[in-house]
Amino acid sequence: MSNITDNKEKFVQIYQEHITRPGSEKLLKYLLSESSDFFTAPASTRYHGAYEGGLCEHSLHVYECLKDYLERTRVIEEYGLNFPDESIAISSLLHDICKVNLYRVSYRNAKNEQGVWEKVPYYEYHDMLPYGHGEKSVYIVSSYMRLTREEAMAIRWHMGFSGEENTNTIGRALEMYPLALAVHIADMESTFYIEGKQEI
């Protein structure tokens, strides 16, 4: 489970250290404002990070996994991948910004361990900006600061083949933009190996 305060401080520290382009301060100010639930939102309704603070925690995990992946000898020497620290931070920390204000707490009846019915909280999907997933994150970030094409593609296609898009398009994007494949790998590692499936 996440420590909301520690994760928030860590996120802000990494963000301010590495993301400095024009508009980045306004975006961080938005994330820290009462208009955003980024630091308390879950990462999903039922699976990875399905708890308060899960979204920020997941974003930090993806950042750490991406950094680790890009530091591998094979990735550096054989694949020749080398990206600016700012691009790494942007594409990982902000890849799921589309989930801000996306989930809300609701209640349903369920039996407790004693077999007694009681109201239990759960997260309900409540999309007020139905603009897709990766493309919605690109849209939100781009309204504050310019993204490089590599960063935009990495955020847009971070779901890889687990999305609903045409597989030929996804394959072409991952082939043309190596950061997109790297972020996808980091996202999958974080989702399945660090956070895992969590039913509620």
KOLKOL-377966 format. One record per residue (C-alpha): residue number from 1; z, y, x. Coordinates in Angstrom, 2 decimals. Each point is the difference from the previous one (the first is absolute). Layout:
BEGIN
ATOM   tifi        up     north      east
ATOM    NUM         Z         Y         X
...
***
This chain:
BEGIN
ATOM   tifi        up     north      east
ATOM      1      0.00      0.00      0.00
ATOM      2     -0.63      3.50      1.12
ATOM      3      2.40      2.64      1.25
ATOM      4     -1.55      3.01     -1.71
ATOM      5      1.64      2.71      2.10
ATOM      6     -0.74     -1.65      3.36
ATOM      7     -3.60     -0.77     -0.97
ATOM      8     -0.54      3.53     -1.25
ATOM      9      1.26      1.46      3.27
ATOM     10     -2.12     -2.41      2.02
ATOM     11     -3.11      0.76     -2.04
ATOM     12      0.45      3.76      0.36
ATOM     13      0.62     -0.32      3.74
ATOM     14     -3.16     -2.06      0.60
ATOM     15     -2.03      2.23     -2.31
ATOM     16      1.06      3.26      1.65
ATOM     17     -0.43     -1.41      3.50
ATOM     18     -3.52     -1.32     -0.52
ATOM     19     -1.60      1.74     -2.99
ATOM     20     -0.56      3.67      0.80
ATOM     21     -3.40      1.00     -1.36
ATOM     22     -0.35      2.90     -2.43
ATOM     23      1.35     -0.90     -3.43
ATOM     24      2.26     -2.79      1.23
ATOM     25      3.15      2.09     -0.47
ATOM     26     -0.91      0.68     -3.64
ATOM     27     -0.55     -3.70     -0.63
ATOM     28      3.38     -0.89      1.51
ATOM     29      1.63      2.76     -2.03
ATOM     30     -1.50     -1.56     -3.14
ATOM     31      1.24     -3.47      0.94
ATOM     32      3.50      1.42      0.53
ATOM     33     -0.03      2.01     -3.25
ATOM     34      1.36     -0.91     -3.42
ATOM     35     -3.62     -0.34     -1.17
ATOM     36     -0.34     -3.17      2.08
ATOM     37      1.93     -3.27     -0.04
ATOM     38     -1.54     -1.26      3.27
ATOM     39      3.35     -0.74      1.65
ATOM     40      1.57     -1.74     -3.00
ATOM     41     -3.03     -1.69     -1.58
ATOM     42     -0.59     -3.75      0.24
ATOM     43     -3.09     -1.33      1.79
ATOM     44     -0.92     -2.19     -2.99
ATOM     45      1.35     -1.13     -3.35
ATOM     46      0.63     -3.67      0.81
ATOM     47     -1.00     -0.93      3.51
ATOM     48      0.50      1.63      3.39
ATOM     49      2.44      2.89      0.10
ATOM     50      0.78     -0.21     -3.72
ATOM     51      3.21      1.96      0.38
ATOM     52      1.13      3.60      0.38
ATOM     53     -1.31      1.41      3.27
ATOM     54     -2.51     -2.83      0.43
ATOM     55     -3.02      2.30      0.32
ATOM     56      1.32      1.98      2.95
ATOM     57      1.30     -3.17      1.64
ATOM     58     -3.38     -1.71     -0.42
ATOM     59     -1.80      3.03      1.46
ATOM     60      2.26     -0.14      3.06
ATOM     61     -0.62     -3.75      0.37
ATOM     62     -3.76      0.55     -0.09
ATOM     63      0.34      2.71      2.65
ATOM     64      2.00     -2.33      2.26
ATOM     65     -2.38     -2.93     -0.57
ATOM     66     -3.03      2.20      0.70
ATOM     67      1.53      1.33      3.21
ATOM     68      0.78     -3.54      1.15
ATOM     69     -3.49     -1.26     -0.85
ATOM     70     -1.71      2.83      1.88
ATOM     71      2.15     -0.66      3.09
ATOM     72     -1.17     -3.61      0.35
ATOM     73     -1.88     -0.67      3.24
ATOM     74     -2.96     -1.61     -1.78
ATOM     75     -0.29      2.89     -2.46
ATOM     76     -0.04      2.52      2.85
ATOM     77     -2.05     -1.85      2.61
ATOM     78     -2.40     -2.15     -2.03
ATOM     79     -0.38      1.99     -3.21
ATOM     80      0.32      3.40      1.66
ATOM     81      2.06      1.46     -2.82
ATOM     82      1.75      3.25      0.79
ATOM     83      1.04      2.51     -2.64
ATOM     84      1.95      3.27      0.18
ATOM     85      3.69     -0.21     -0.91
ATOM     86     -0.68      2.42     -2.85
ATOM     87     -2.65     -2.28     -1.53
ATOM     88      2.32     -2.99      0.31
ATOM     89      2.83      1.86     -1.73
ATOM     90     -2.19      1.44     -2.76
ATOM     91     -1.80     -3.21     -0.89
ATOM     92      3.17     -2.09     -0.10
ATOM     93      2.70      2.33     -1.30
ATOM     94     -2.24      1.41     -2.75
ATOM     95     -2.14     -3.01     -0.97
ATOM     96      2.00     -0.59     -3.20
ATOM     97      0.71      3.61     -0.97
ATOM     98     -1.86     -0.84     -3.23
ATOM     99      3.23     -1.73     -1.10
ATOM    100      1.97      3.24     -0.20
ATOM    101      1.24      0.45     -3.58
ATOM    102     -1.85     -3.18     -0.99
ATOM    103      2.96     -2.15     -1.05
ATOM    104      2.81      0.79     -2.39
ATOM    105      3.15     -1.87     -0.92
ATOM    106      0.02     -1.69     -3.38
ATOM    107      2.22     -2.67     -1.56
ATOM    108     -0.47     -3.45     -1.49
ATOM    109      2.25     -2.72     -1.31
ATOM    110      0.80     -2.92      2.28
ATOM    111      2.69     -2.65      0.18
ATOM    112      2.58      0.39      2.75
ATOM    113      1.56     -2.87      1.99
ATOM    114      2.40     -0.69     -2.88
ATOM    115     -2.92     -0.33     -2.45
ATOM    116      0.82      3.26     -1.75
ATOM    117     -2.78      2.40     -0.93
ATOM    118      0.20      3.42      1.64
ATOM    119     -2.25      2.96      0.73
ATOM    120     -1.31     -0.06      3.57
ATOM    121     -2.06      2.65      1.78
ATOM    122     -3.49     -0.64      1.28
ATOM    123     -2.85      2.09      1.35
ATOM    124     -2.83      0.83     -2.37
ATOM    125     -3.49      1.03      1.14
ATOM    126     -0.69      3.52     -1.27
ATOM    127     -3.21      1.41      1.48
ATOM    128     -0.61      3.63     -0.92
ATOM    129     -2.93      0.33      2.44
ATOM    130     -2.18     -3.10     -0.45
ATOM    131     -2.19      0.48      3.04
ATOM    132      0.22     -3.39      1.65
ATOM    133      2.25     -0.94      2.90
ATOM    134     -1.26      0.78      3.49
ATOM    135     -2.33      2.71     -1.25
ATOM    136      2.89      1.65     -1.84
ATOM    137      2.02      0.16      3.21
ATOM    138     -2.97      1.58      1.80
ATOM    139     -0.36      2.50     -2.87
ATOM    140      3.67      1.01      0.11
ATOM    141      0.20      0.36      3.80
ATOM    142     -3.31      1.88      0.11
ATOM    143      1.32      2.57     -2.45
ATOM    144      2.45      1.07      2.73
ATOM    145     -1.80     -0.63      3.30
ATOM    146     -3.31     -1.19      1.36
ATOM    147     -0.35     -3.64      0.95
ATOM    148     -2.36     -1.31      2.62
ATOM    149     -2.55     -2.47     -1.35
ATOM    150      1.78     -2.83      1.84
ATOM    151      3.34      0.93     -1.60
ATOM    152     -1.52      0.34     -3.46
ATOM    153     -1.65     -3.41      0.29
ATOM    154      3.22     -1.59      1.29
ATOM    155      1.98      1.31     -2.96
ATOM    156     -2.77     -0.73     -2.52
ATOM    157     -0.53     -3.61      1.08
ATOM    158      3.52     -1.01      1.10
ATOM    159      0.07     -2.62     -2.79
ATOM    160     -2.93     -1.81      1.60
ATOM    161     -1.34     -2.89     -2.06
ATOM    162      3.08     -0.09     -2.24
ATOM    163     -1.41      2.91     -2.00
ATOM    164     -2.47     -0.17     -2.88
ATOM    165     -2.96      1.64      1.73
ATOM    166     -3.30     -1.50      1.09
ATOM    167      0.70     -2.30      2.95
ATOM    168     -3.17      1.08      1.81
ATOM    169      1.17      3.61     -0.08
ATOM    170      3.45     -0.95      1.28
ATOM    171     -1.43     -2.14      2.79
ATOM    172     -2.32      2.77      1.10
ATOM    173      2.82      2.57      0.01
ATOM    174      2.30     -2.24      2.04
ATOM    175     -2.82     -0.69      2.46
ATOM    176     -0.96      3.66      0.41
ATOM    177      3.53      1.43      0.15
ATOM    178      2.37     -2.07      2.18
ATOM    179      3.04      2.06     -0.99
ATOM    180     -0.54     -1.16     -3.59
ATOM    181      0.21     -3.65      1.07
ATOM    182      3.06      0.74      2.16
ATOM    183      1.83      1.73     -2.87
ATOM    184     -0.93     -2.86     -2.33
ATOM    185      1.46     -2.52      2.47
ATOM    186      3.16      2.09      0.36
ATOM    187      0.32      0.33     -3.79
ATOM    188     -0.36     -3.75     -0.50
ATOM    189      2.49     -0.79      2.77
ATOM    190      2.51      2.40     -1.50
ATOM    191     -0.55     -1.24     -3.55
ATOM    192      0.08     -3.74      0.60
ATOM    193      2.07     -0.53      3.15
ATOM    194      2.51      2.86      0.08
ATOM    195      0.56      0.74     -3.68
ATOM    196     -1.25     -3.12     -1.72
ATOM    197     -0.30     -0.69     -3.71
ATOM    198      3.00      1.17     -1.96
ATOM    199      0.22     -0.85     -3.68
ATOM    200      2.30      2.04     -2.23
***
